[in-house]
Amino acid sequence: MNEYIPVLIMLFLAVSTAAGMIIATTLIGPKKNFADKMEPFECGESPIVSPKQRYSIKFYLIALLFVIFDIEAVFLYPWAVLFKDLGMFGFIEMMIFIFILSIGLIYVWKRGALEWE
């Protein structure tokens, strides 16, 4: 049980620091509300459109495709480092992986999901 004492002390210090900061900002911080303060902030510029505007589904689709093909790069790097050690088996496995991703890319391309309107 003695080995858990430093962990408990650290946990207590972290919780008390967070609680102290929250209490201090509520007691000391300014409480004036005015129109400019309540306006959404976008990099120092006044917002052009409403922040409640919905994004097109194409935006999310492009983002998902980016993540998928970014993961491909994550898998290609270790394969390239271990290319000689893996031999022909590793080469064939990676070609199958790239082939499957290529089929997905061609499918998405033919469906027009990469067209931005």
Wavefront OBJ file of the C-alpha trace (Angstrom):
o trace
v 0.000 0.000 0.000
v 2.914 2.377 0.606
v 3.820 2.446 -3.091
v 0.459 4.067 -3.919
v 0.988 7.054 -1.597
v 2.952 9.160 -4.183
v 0.248 8.469 -6.779
v -2.485 9.545 -4.378
v -0.527 12.697 -3.456
v -0.109 13.551 -7.141
v -3.812 12.909 -7.796
v -4.753 15.145 -4.858
v -2.448 17.921 -6.085
v -3.832 17.721 -9.633
v -7.476 17.824 -8.508
v -6.867 20.628 -6.022
v -4.964 22.691 -8.621
v -7.775 22.317 -11.174
v -10.440 23.123 -8.570
v -8.419 26.110 -7.319
v -8.102 27.548 -10.814
v -11.820 27.158 -11.502
v -12.750 28.781 -8.198
v -10.235 31.620 -8.682
v -11.480 32.502 -12.159
v -15.091 32.515 -10.986
v -14.342 34.786 -8.055
v -11.727 37.091 -9.597
v -12.564 37.067 -13.309
v -14.533 39.820 -15.080
v -18.258 39.307 -15.456
v -19.238 41.983 -17.993
v -21.243 40.722 -20.970
v -21.552 42.842 -24.097
v -22.346 42.185 -27.762
v -18.765 42.065 -29.074
v -17.706 39.666 -26.350
v -20.551 37.256 -27.036
v -19.909 37.176 -30.811
v -18.194 34.041 -32.201
v -14.456 34.580 -32.661
v -12.777 33.400 -35.862
v -9.049 34.211 -35.944
v -9.550 37.900 -35.194
v -12.055 38.418 -38.022
v -15.765 39.008 -37.866
v -17.609 35.879 -38.989
v -18.762 35.933 -42.608
v -21.460 33.282 -42.289
v -23.436 31.918 -39.392
v -21.488 29.459 -37.215
v -24.611 27.284 -37.176
v -24.374 26.680 -40.921
v -24.141 22.988 -41.800
v -21.268 21.562 -43.809
v -21.873 19.578 -46.938
v -21.579 15.808 -46.628
v -18.871 16.010 -49.318
v -16.618 17.725 -46.785
v -16.851 14.763 -44.413
v -16.450 12.263 -47.240
v -13.245 13.933 -48.415
v -11.985 13.998 -44.825
v -12.673 10.270 -44.401
v -10.945 9.479 -47.680
v -7.943 11.514 -46.563
v -7.754 9.528 -43.319
v -8.005 6.217 -45.175
v -5.223 7.054 -47.600
v -3.146 8.628 -44.845
v -3.309 5.313 -42.995
v -2.020 3.691 -46.165
v 1.122 5.799 -45.861
v 1.442 4.757 -42.211
v 1.467 1.099 -43.280
v 3.799 1.664 -46.231
v 6.612 3.204 -44.191
v 7.340 0.202 -41.905
v 6.955 -2.119 -44.880
v 9.584 -0.130 -46.789
v 11.956 -0.285 -43.815
v 11.582 -4.077 -43.485
v 11.314 -4.768 -47.219
v 14.394 -7.014 -47.445
v 13.521 -8.960 -44.269
v 9.959 -9.714 -45.391
v 10.976 -11.113 -48.756
v 8.520 -12.098 -51.464
v 5.716 -12.845 -48.967
v 5.810 -9.279 -47.618
v 5.915 -7.878 -51.151
v 2.854 -9.859 -52.254
v 0.932 -8.933 -49.113
v 1.639 -5.225 -49.628
v 0.679 -5.414 -53.302
v -2.669 -6.967 -52.280
v -3.143 -4.153 -49.737
v -2.341 -1.476 -52.324
v -4.574 -3.199 -54.903
v -7.558 -3.172 -52.524
v -7.006 0.504 -51.725
v -6.619 1.289 -55.430
v -9.950 -0.379 -56.178
v -11.528 1.781 -53.447
v -9.953 4.926 -54.877
v -11.133 4.103 -58.416
v -14.644 3.388 -57.128
v -14.794 6.691 -55.249
v -13.355 8.554 -58.226
v -15.893 7.041 -60.656
v -18.758 7.877 -58.283
v -17.661 11.529 -58.315
v -16.941 11.788 -54.607
v -13.716 13.682 -55.265
v -15.469 16.399 -57.286
v -15.764 19.602 -55.292
v -18.645 21.838 -56.386
l 1 2 3 4 5 6 7 8 9 10 11 12 13 14 15 16 17 18 19 20 21 22 23 24 25 26 27 28 29 30 31 32 33 34 35 36 37 38 39 40 41 42 43 44 45 46 47 48 49 50 51 52 53 54 55 56 57 58 59 60 61 62 63 64 65 66 67 68 69 70 71 72 73 74 75 76 77 78 79 80 81 82 83 84 85 86 87 88 89 90 91 92 93 94 95 96 97 98 99 100 101 102 103 104 105 106 107 108 109 110 111 112 113 114 115 116 117
